[in-house]
């Protein structure tokens, strides 16, 4: 249970930050992405690093939560490391999962403030859910973000998609060119299903021309694309 000081600080923080400017698209593809987020309960977003896929989703989620349009933000991603593993992280499931979620949680903190973020995490309004404990869960009135979805197996992404309840916004974010699985990518399977069955799920695709992180990032993404690595 939150103490009175925590509740006051939480409310004051929201009042202070309620005047934040809306998210500004930095290119036409980001504008399409934001439009899809506002119009559709489910969005798949694809493309290389540095295009703002995760940042836009996390910031949009933070704004929905800050404006009381959703009750919770749910973050998840497959537990597949990029490169060689450093071994197991210590602590609780949330402690183990937290390092994976840093790009998302940093964006949310920037939008709602660290104090509000810490309280929301403490009371369960922001939750990081590993795939190991996802089966049997159901989410309602939430923003649900699946990051690095290219590393989901077909069975995992099926489990994720069948957790979604009423009044949810769902974003599936990934880059099929950076799949770290030896088997088929569940993200690729879902994209094929949307095309074959004409499912009403917008798919927004970024390219290296949409990279906003830095010129260096754009240079290397294009270089690796041309080298087919």
C-alpha positions in Angstrom: 0.0 0.0 0.0 1.3 3.5 -0.9 2.0 5.9 1.8 0.4 9.4 1.8 3.6 11.1 0.8 4.1 8.7 -2.1 0.5 9.3 -3.4 1.0 13.1 -3.2 4.4 12.9 -5.0 2.9 10.6 -7.6 0.0 13.0 -8.3 2.2 16.1 -8.2 4.6 14.5 -10.7 1.7 13.8 -13.1 0.4 17.3 -12.7 3.9 18.7 -13.4 4.4 16.6 -16.5 0.8 16.7 -17.9 1.9 19.7 -20.1 4.5 17.7 -22.0 4.3 18.2 -25.8 2.9 15.4 -27.9 5.2 12.9 -29.5 6.7 14.4 -32.7 7.3 12.1 -35.6 10.8 12.6 -37.1 10.0 11.1 -40.5 7.0 9.9 -42.5 7.3 6.3 -41.3 7.3 7.3 -37.6 4.1 9.4 -38.5 2.5 6.2 -40.0 3.6 4.3 -36.8 2.0 6.9 -34.5 -1.2 6.9 -36.6 -1.4 3.1 -36.4 -0.9 3.2 -32.6 -3.8 5.7 -32.3 -6.2 3.9 -34.6 -5.5 0.2 -34.1 -5.5 -2.0 -30.9 -2.7 -4.1 -32.4 0.4 -3.0 -34.4 3.4 -4.8 -35.7 6.5 -2.7 -36.2 9.5 -3.9 -38.1 12.9 -2.5 -39.0 16.6 -2.0 -38.1 18.0 -0.5 -34.9 17.9 3.2 -34.4 14.6 3.9 -36.1 12.6 4.7 -32.9 10.5 1.5 -32.9 10.9 0.9 -29.1 11.1 4.6 -28.1 7.8 5.6 -29.8 6.0 2.6 -28.4 7.2 3.2 -24.8 6.6 6.9 -25.0 3.1 6.4 -26.3 2.4 3.9 -23.6 3.7 6.3 -21.0 1.4 9.1 -22.3 -1.7 6.7 -22.2 -0.8 5.8 -18.6 -0.1 9.4 -17.6 -3.4 10.5 -19.0 -5.3 7.7 -17.2 -6.4 6.1 -20.4 -5.0 2.7 -19.4 -4.4 1.1 -16.0 -1.2 -0.8 -16.7 1.9 -1.1 -18.9 3.0 -4.7 -19.5 6.5 -5.2 -20.9 7.9 -8.5 -22.1 10.5 -10.0 -24.5 12.0 -13.4 -25.2 14.9 -14.4 -23.0 17.4 -14.7 -25.8 20.7 -12.9 -25.4 22.4 -11.1 -28.2 25.8 -12.7 -28.5 27.4 -14.9 -25.8 25.6 -15.1 -22.5 27.1 -13.7 -19.3 25.2 -16.3 -17.3 22.3 -16.0 -14.9 21.4 -12.6 -13.4 20.8 -12.7 -9.6 17.7 -11.8 -7.7 13.9 -12.1 -8.3 12.3 -12.7 -11.7 11.8 -8.9 -12.0 15.4 -8.3 -11.1 16.5 -10.8 -13.7 14.3 -9.3 -16.4 15.0 -5.7 -15.7 18.3 -5.4 -17.6 16.5 -6.6 -20.8 13.8 -3.9 -20.4 16.2 -0.9 -20.0 15.5 0.7 -23.4 11.8 0.6 -22.7 11.8 1.6 -19.0 14.3 4.5 -19.7 11.8 5.9 -22.2 8.9 5.6 -19.8 10.9 7.3 -17.0 11.8 10.2 -19.3 8.0 10.7 -19.9 6.5 10.3 -16.5 9.5 10.9 -14.2 11.5 8.5 -12.1 9.4 9.0 -9.0 6.2 8.1 -10.8 7.8 5.2 -12.5 9.2 3.8 -9.3 5.7 4.0 -7.6 4.0 2.5 -10.7 6.5 -0.4 -10.7 6.0 -0.9 -6.9 2.2 -1.1 -7.2 2.2 -3.3 -10.3 0.9 -0.6 -12.7 4.1 -1.2 -14.7 5.0 -4.9 -14.9 7.8 -6.8 -16.6 6.6 -10.3 -17.4 9.1 -13.0 -18.5 7.8 -15.6 -20.9 8.3 -18.3 -18.2 5.4 -17.0 -16.2 3.1 -15.8 -19.0 0.9 -18.8 -19.5 -2.4 -18.5 -17.7 -2.2 -14.7 -17.5 -4.8 -12.3 -19.0 -4.4 -8.5 -19.5 -7.1 -5.9 -19.7 -7.1 -2.1 -20.1 -3.4 -2.2 -20.7 -0.6 -1.3 -23.1 1.3 -4.5 -23.8 4.7 -4.3 -25.6 6.5 -7.3 -26.9 10.0 -6.2 -27.7 12.7 -8.1 -29.8 9.8 -10.3 -31.1 12.0 -11.8 -33.8 13.5 -14.1 -31.1 10.1 -15.6 -30.1 9.4 -19.1 -31.3 6.0 -19.7 -32.9 4.7 -21.3 -29.7 5.9 -18.3 -27.6 4.3 -15.7 -29.8 1.0 -17.7 -29.8 1.1 -17.7 -26.0 1.7 -14.0 -25.9 -1.1 -13.1 -28.4 -3.7 -15.3 -26.6 -3.1 -13.4 -23.3 -4.7 -10.2 -24.6 -8.0 -9.2 -23.1 -10.3 -6.2 -23.6 -9.3 -2.6 -24.0 -5.6 -3.3 -24.7 -3.2 -1.8 -27.1 -0.6 -4.3 -28.3 2.7 -3.6 -30.0 4.9 -6.4 -31.4 8.3 -4.9 -32.2 11.2 -6.7 -33.9 13.7 -6.9 -36.7 13.5 -10.3 -38.5 17.1 -9.7 -39.9 18.4 -9.9 -36.3 16.9 -13.2 -35.3 19.1 -15.1 -32.8 17.1 -18.3 -33.0 18.3 -21.5 -34.7 14.6 -22.3 -35.5 11.8 -20.4 -37.2 11.0 -16.9 -35.9 7.5 -16.6 -34.5 7.4 -13.0 -35.7 7.9 -14.0 -39.3 5.2 -16.7 -38.9 2.7 -14.0 -37.6 3.5 -11.6 -40.4 2.9 -14.4 -42.9 -0.5 -15.2 -41.2 -1.6 -11.5 -41.4 -0.8 -11.4 -45.1 -2.4 -14.8 -46.0 -5.5 -14.4 -43.8 -5.9 -10.6 -44.4 -6.0 -10.0 -40.6 -6.8 -6.4 -39.6 -3.4 -5.8 -38.0 -1.3 -2.9 -39.4 2.4 -3.8 -40.1 4.7 -0.7 -40.2 8.1 -1.3 -41.7 11.1 1.0 -41.2 14.3 0.9 -43.4 17.8 2.2 -42.9 16.6 5.5 -44.4 14.4 6.0 -41.3 17.2 5.7 -38.7 17.2 8.7 -36.3 19.7 7.5 -33.7 22.9 8.7 -35.5 24.6 8.9 -38.8 27.1 6.3 -37.6 24.2 3.9 -36.7 22.7 4.4 -40.2 26.1 3.8 -41.9 26.7 0.5 -40.2 23.1 -0.8 -40.6 23.4 -0.1 -44.4 26.9 -1.6 -44.5 25.7 -4.9 -42.9 22.6 -5.0 -45.1 24.8 -4.7 -48.2 27.2 -7.3 -46.9 24.1 -9.6 -46.2 25.2 -10.2 -42.6 
